[in-house]
């Protein structure tokens, strides 16, 4: 039978273990992130070259790109 | 220490690991979650053939010659030669005295000089004409191009009132095939593509094709991006081409008319939010 709610000194489970303290749930943070969720366009092309906007919002150009696209930094999340 | 707290507006789970409290779950945190999923099949991406231009590079003389007959004097030729007259013995018999006598005449060389007389004759020869005819020569270049196309491919998920949700992120799971493999206009080979043959996922943009010059510098890029704007999910297709020269005169890019590429994608789009 699925666990509705189970609390022990070392573990918390609820809703059939959909919520489980032994899992790592991703959450948005303002700093100390483990990774970023990118949203929106993060590449652009111009002059035969490519700009890649890294998840932290900085640009990585191929040396040929001559455009002015600016992407945005991804949302910080922590595991 | 590990614990669970629940209040009217907050549920919080703490896991203590090595004496450090780690938040496992906290409804006060913004946690990513999927609020809608859309399946899109046979999403077409089409890049046209590239174009090339014939550029005047200069003109060159085309030499012409005329065959003419010319009366020329072939001069006299003097030449020397010699003849040798061999030595000779002459023997005489005298009947009266019944005796023989011999006489010797030594050989000698005679030197001569003679001539072949000069004469006039007609000779044929090609005579170079001052360049009177010039022909232009051309160099071909791929046309520089910046192409961009944006289409709406889906509506965003809506709330109970039919208002589009404010989506925080989109995750796209895709399978794609390149139905037409465009060729590099310089070579008889398909443009390199970076689209995996199996399912792949991305957020934002994907590089589809690229090509470089001999120096390694990029001159050609094709990308696509999937993102939200307003109440729509958008597909943006971009191509950027830097002009390159053929590097030979009077010879165009042999595969310029085979550079069109087409793709067909099946997209599973997850719409996500951090907070309801």
HADDOCK unambig.tbl for C-alpha pairs under 7 A between the chains (distance, minus, plus):
assign (segid A and resid 10 and name CA) (segid B and resid 2 and name CA) 6.41 0.50 0.50
assign (segid A and resid 21 and name CA) (segid B and resid 13 and name CA) 6.57 0.50 0.50
assign (segid A and resid 21 and name CA) (segid B and resid 15 and name CA) 6.30 0.50 0.50
assign (segid A and resid 21 and name CA) (segid B and resid 24 and name CA) 5.79 0.50 0.50
assign (segid A and resid 24 and name CA) (segid B and resid 24 and name CA) 5.84 0.50 0.50
assign (segid A and resid 25 and name CA) (segid B and resid 24 and name CA) 5.93 0.50 0.50
assign (segid A and resid 25 and name CA) (segid B and resid 25 and name CA) 6.26 0.50 0.50
assign (segid A and resid 26 and name CA) (segid B and resid 31 and name CA) 6.04 0.50 0.50
assign (segid A and resid 26 and name CA) (segid B and resid 32 and name CA) 6.67 0.50 0.50
assign (segid A and resid 27 and name CA) (segid B and resid 29 and name CA) 6.16 0.50 0.50
assign (segid A and resid 27 and name CA) (segid B and resid 30 and name CA) 5.57 0.50 0.50
assign (segid A and resid 27 and name CA) (segid B and resid 31 and name CA) 4.21 0.50 0.50
assign (segid A and resid 27 and name CA) (segid B and resid 32 and name CA) 6.33 0.50 0.50
assign (segid A and resid 28 and name CA) (segid B and resid 29 and name CA) 6.56 0.50 0.50
assign (segid A and resid 28 and name CA) (segid B and resid 30 and name CA) 5.12 0.50 0.50
assign (segid A and resid 28 and name CA) (segid B and resid 31 and name CA) 5.86 0.50 0.50
assign (segid A and resid 38 and name CA) (segid B and resid 169 and name CA) 6.92 0.50 0.50
assign (segid A and resid 38 and name CA) (segid B and resid 203 and name CA) 5.95 0.50 0.50
assign (segid A and resid 38 and name CA) (segid B and resid 204 and name CA) 6.81 0.50 0.50
assign (segid A and resid 39 and name CA) (segid B and resid 169 and name CA) 4.96 0.50 0.50
assign (segid A and resid 39 and name CA) (segid B and resid 170 and name CA) 6.43 0.50 0.50
assign (segid A and resid 39 and name CA) (segid B and resid 203 and name CA) 6.40 0.50 0.50
assign (segid A and resid 39 and name CA) (segid B and resid 204 and name CA) 6.04 0.50 0.50
assign (segid A and resid 40 and name CA) (segid B and resid 204 and name CA) 4.91 0.50 0.50
assign (segid A and resid 40 and name CA) (segid B and resid 227 and name CA) 4.78 0.50 0.50
assign (segid A and resid 40 and name CA) (segid B and resid 228 and name CA) 6.83 0.50 0.50
assign (segid A and resid 41 and name CA) (segid B and resid 204 and name CA) 4.50 0.50 0.50
assign (segid A and resid 41 and name CA) (segid B and resid 205 and name CA) 5.55 0.50 0.50
assign (segid A and resid 41 and name CA) (segid B and resid 225 and name CA) 5.63 0.50 0.50
assign (segid A and resid 41 and name CA) (segid B and resid 226 and name CA) 6.84 0.50 0.50
assign (segid A and resid 41 and name CA) (segid B and resid 227 and name CA) 6.25 0.50 0.50
assign (segid A and resid 42 and name CA) (segid B and resid 204 and name CA) 5.43 0.50 0.50
assign (segid A and resid 42 and name CA) (segid B and resid 205 and name CA) 5.61 0.50 0.50
assign (segid A and resid 43 and name CA) (segid B and resid 205 and name CA) 5.65 0.50 0.50
assign (segid A and resid 45 and name CA) (segid B and resid 221 and name CA) 6.64 0.50 0.50
assign (segid A and resid 45 and name CA) (segid B and resid 239 and name CA) 6.86 0.50 0.50
assign (segid A and resid 45 and name CA) (segid B and resid 240 and name CA) 5.67 0.50 0.50
assign (segid A and resid 46 and name CA) (segid B and resid 146 and name CA) 6.73 0.50 0.50
assign (segid A and resid 46 and name CA) (segid B and resid 240 and name CA) 5.36 0.50 0.50
assign (segid A and resid 47 and name CA) (segid B and resid 240 and name CA) 6.02 0.50 0.50
assign (segid A and resid 47 and name CA) (segid B and resid 241 and name CA) 6.20 0.50 0.50
assign (segid A and resid 47 and name CA) (segid B and resid 242 and name CA) 5.30 0.50 0.50
assign (segid A and resid 48 and name CA) (segid B and resid 218 and name CA) 6.11 0.50 0.50
assign (segid A and resid 48 and name CA) (segid B and resid 219 and name CA) 4.24 0.50 0.50
assign (segid A and resid 48 and name CA) (segid B and resid 220 and name CA) 4.65 0.50 0.50
assign (segid A and resid 48 and name CA) (segid B and resid 221 and name CA) 5.95 0.50 0.50
assign (segid A and resid 48 and name CA) (segid B and resid 240 and name CA) 4.73 0.50 0.50
assign (segid A and resid 48 and name CA) (segid B and resid 241 and name CA) 4.38 0.50 0.50
assign (segid A and resid 48 and name CA) (segid B and resid 242 and name CA) 4.49 0.50 0.50
assign (segid A and resid 49 and name CA) (segid B and resid 218 and name CA) 5.66 0.50 0.50
assign (segid A and resid 49 and name CA) (segid B and resid 219 and name CA) 6.27 0.50 0.50
assign (segid A and resid 49 and name CA) (segid B and resid 220 and name CA) 6.76 0.50 0.50
assign (segid A and resid 49 and name CA) (segid B and resid 221 and name CA) 6.52 0.50 0.50
assign (segid A and resid 50 and name CA) (segid B and resid 221 and name CA) 6.98 0.50 0.50
assign (segid A and resid 64 and name CA) (segid B and resid 217 and name CA) 6.89 0.50 0.50
assign (segid A and resid 64 and name CA) (segid B and resid 218 and name CA) 6.43 0.50 0.50
